Amino acid sequence: MARFTLIFIASVLLIAGFLSRTSLFSDYPPTVSPRTAGQLVVCVPKIIYDGDTLGCDFNGDGKVTRQQEHVRFIGIDATEMHYSPKNHTGKDEPYALPAKQLVERLTLNRPIYLEYDQTQFDKYDRTLAYVYLDPQRKTMLNRLLLEQGLARIMFIGRNRRHEADFIHLQDQSQAQHLNIWSE
């Protein structure tokens, strides 16, 4: 009987541990640990999906193999390429290709520096980050896309550290009728 009780208790603890990590019983998406919030994480982009998402090599193996290695830029939304599941036209949306090309030109096969905000992953398990081209945080790609009118602001959830700045940048590019704001 003691053996059965011990097995039962161990099973309950295992199930409780599993349930605490599932989205039904936890704070989903998971929040960033205090150790990584504000710190920079380095990775090397190996594929550019579009103007706001890229595939990054985090461990130096030259591959993008896990969904968490897809990096989605926080606070912006670029127009969709023809192959995006969100695009039902069969054509690239206006300015999707220039946005993708800019990201590709500035990041592909070069180290980039990611800064997390409150939430590190989205519902698709992609890494959410502000993307810097330098470790001194002088050039943020999210800002650059807004400044050039190649993306619009889109904040989801608690990742809003640069919200006021992003709104200002979008207002400026709209006033200048840049790219997506030219039509």
Secondary structure, 3 states (H helix, E strand, C coil): CHHHHHHHHHHHHHHHHHHHHCCCCCCCCCECCCCCCCCEEEEEEEEEEECCEEEEECCCCCCCCCHHHEEEECEEECCCCCCCCCCCCCCCCCCHHHHHHHHHHHHCCCCEEEECCCECECCCCCEEEEEECCCCCCCEHHHHHHHCCCCEEECCCCCCCCHHHHHHHHHHHHHCCCHHHCC
